[in-house]
């Protein structure tokens, strides 16, 4: 029989991932700090538990998708946390993006309780979560990874085993370094094009098909030049992820000049009340510096 799956953290990414698992035929029990996502999960055919502990007591494989390291530690170690409800032989899969060192420590603690752990951060934004096309970067025991592949295939498209515990988080940091560089570079180019009097739609079309082609140009630039920064991935989270990357860079003596710059620009977004905008909204900081918005006339 297929195992019962648990899902804690039914946010902008977690809820569609949980519903995709339901659509794939699995029984899913979920928990979230707020009630509305739980109600949506229940309406889709899932079950709801009052605490993370209750999720772990009812499920053999538990997934989390949480905003940061403290949230993961609270859900795992809290009084009614997952650790209190896990049984020997259970599996914990963390889709959150957190510090790689914290991931290694958590995996060691849960191993002492007989629980296998995979760190499996994700990329692809809300669209990828809805469409089950996420990129999933996984660290942990290869045998446990293979055993969980069927679940990953219900939520993602590019699924890669990256190495031992913590390797998934290291890979996600690399991903966010490149994503941030794209967002800042495209923003800078579009504001420059505006200042130079170019047709922004034409610029996006032209450079998307050449060496500058990238995910941001294809999926975000058309909205950026229309001032549409509805979130697919919060700028707050991008800023948090860049802090993880720069902290790790310090730990490993890895130079990160471009990432440090992106970190400061996203910090400025959050300080100016734009943290709940999409991460492509970093263009607004470049516009503030330029004194002009880069927008097409509708």
N, C-alpha and C positions, 0 to 999 in steps of 0.2 A: 504494500500500500504506500501511496505517496505520503511523505511527512506533512504535518501541519506546519505552516510557515508563520512566523511572527514578523511584524514590521512596526518599529517605533520611530516616529518622526514623519508625520504625514503632511509635509509642507509642499512647496511648489514643485519639488522633484519627487519626494517620497510618496505622495498620494498617487500620482499616475503610475509609479513603479509598482505599488501595491495592487492597484487595479489591474495592471497588466499581468501580474502573477495570478490574480483571480481569473482573468480571461483565459489564461493558459490551463486552467482546470485545478489549481491548487486551492486548498483551504487556507485562508489567511485570517489571522487575528491581529488587530492593530491597536496602537495607543498613540495619542497625541496630547500635548499640553492643553490645547483648545478643543472645543467640542465639534465645531463645524466640519473639520476634515474627518473626524470619526463618523459623523452622520453620513457624509458622502461615501465613506468606505462601506458602511452598513447598507446604504441604498444600492451599492454595487454588488452586494452579496457577501461581504466580509463580516467577521465578528469583531467585537470591540472588548478590550480589557481595561480595567480601571488604573492599572499601574504597569510599569515595565516588568516587575516581578511576575505579575499575573500572565503577561505575554509569554515569558520564558517558561512558566509552569505548564502552559498549554501547547507550546510549539517545540519541535525538535531542531529547527533551524530558524534563527532570529536575525533579521536585518535591521540596521539603524541607518538613518539619513538625517544627521543633526548638524547644527551650524558651526560648532567649534569644539576644541579640545575639552574645555570645562563642561560643556553639555554632554559630551560622550562619557566623561568620567562620572558625572552625576547620574546618568541613566544606568551605567554599569554598576557603580559602587554604592549608590544611594541606599537608604533604609529599605525602600521598596524597589530596588534596582534589579537589573537582570541577573547579577551574580547570585542574589538570594533565591532566584527561581530556577536557575539552570540545573540540569541533571548531568551526570557523567555521560559523555558521548555526544552531547549536544554540540551544535556548531553556531558560532557567532560571526556574522559578516557585517563589517562596518563600511557603509558607503559614504560616510562623512569624509571631509577633508580636514585632517588634523596633523599635529606634529608627528613626524616619523619616530622620534625617540619615545614619545608617549605611547604610540602604537606598539612598539616593541615591549614596553613595560606592561601594558595591558595584556598583550598576548601571553607573556610569561605568567602573569597572575592567573589568568583563566586556564592556562595549561595545568597549573597546580590543582585546579578544580575539575580537571578532566574535560574541559571544553576546548574544542579546536577553534582557532580564530583565523579569519582572512580579512586583511585590510583591502578594501575594494573601492577606492574613490572613483568618482564618475565624472564624465565631461560630456557636454552636448546640450546643456540648458534645458529649459522647460519643454521645448519642442522635442528634443531627443528623449526625454522621459515619457512624454505622451506617445510618441511614435515607436517606442522601444528600439531606438537606434543609438543608444548611449555607447560611448567608449568606456569600458570598465577595466581599470588597471589593478591587478590583484597581486598581493603579497601573501605568502604563507606556504603551508605544506602542499606540494604538487598533488598528492593523492586527494586531499580535501578539496582542492581547486577542481579537480576532475569530477569529484562527486557532486559538486555544486554547479557544474556547467549547465545543466538543464534549467536551473533557476536564472542564471545569468543570461541565457539565450532568450528567456521570456521578457527581459528588460533591456537588453543591449544588443549591439551589432558587432562591435569590435571588442573582443574579450581577450585580454593578454595576461598570461602569468609572467610577472616581472621579477620574481625572486622570493627570498624569505620574508618573514614578517617585517613590515616597514618599507619594503620595496615598492609596494603600490603607492604609498604616500609620497615617496621620493619621486616616482614617475609623475604623479599628479602635480607636484611642485614644478617639475619641468614643463608640464602642460600649461600651467598657469603663467609661467614666465613667458612662454610664446604667445599665449592668448593676450596677455597685457601688452606685449610689444606690438601685436597686430592692432589692438584697439587704439593705442596711442598713436601709432604710425598712420593709420587711416584717418584718425581725427585731425592730425597735423596736416595731412595732405589735403583734406577737404576744406579746412579753414584757409589754407594757402590758396586753394583754387578759388574760393569765394573772394578773397582779398585781391586776387589777380583778375577777377571778372570773368572767370570761365563758367561754362554751363556745367553744373554739378552732376546732373543726370548723365551727360555725355562723358564726363571724367570717370564716373563710376563704371559705366559700360566699357569704356576704352581700356582702363587699367585692369579690370577684372579678368580680361582675356589674355593678359600678358604675364610677364615674370612676376608682377606684383599680385597676381591672383591669390586669394586666400579666403578662408571661411568668413572673416569679418566683412570683406567686400561683398561677398555673395549674399550673406544672411542678415547683415546689420546696416550697411551703408545706405541702402534705399530708405530705410526708416530714419537713420540719423539725419539725413539732409531734409527731412520733413519734421524734425523735432519730436519724433516718436521714440520715447525712451521707456515704454512700458516694459517691465522686467521679464526677461527670460532667465536672467541670473543677476541677483542683486549686486550693485556696486559695493555694498557693505561686505559681501562675501568675497568679492574679488580683492578688496583691501585686506581682509583677514588672511586670504590665501597667500598674498604677496608678503605679509608679515611672516608667515610660516616659511616661505621660500628664502627671504632675506636672513631670518634667524638661522636657518639651516646652512645658508651660505657662510655665515660667520663661523658656525661650528666646524665646517669642512674646509675653511680657508678658500672658498670658491669666489672669485671676483664676480660681482653682479652690478656693474655700473648702470646698465639700462633698466634692470629690475628695480634698483633703488630709486631711479627717476620715476618709473611708473608707480611705485609705492607712494611717493610723495604726491603725485597727481591724484591718485585715488583717495589718499588722506584728505586732500583739498575738497574732493567731491563730498565726502562724508561730513567734513567740517562746515560745508555750505548747505547742508540739508538735502543732499541728493543721494544719500546712501541707499534709498529704496528704489532708485532708478535702475535701469539696466546698466550693466557694466560698459556698454558702448557709450553711455552718457558722459564718459570722461571727455568727450568732445566739448562739452559745455565749459570745462575748465580751460581748454585751449581757446574757446571763444571768449571767455572772460579776459584772458590775457591779451587777445587780439582786439577786444572792444567791438566785435562784430560777430553776428551769428552766420553760420553757413547753412542757408535754407534755400530750397527751390520755391519759386512762385507758383502757387496753385491757382 
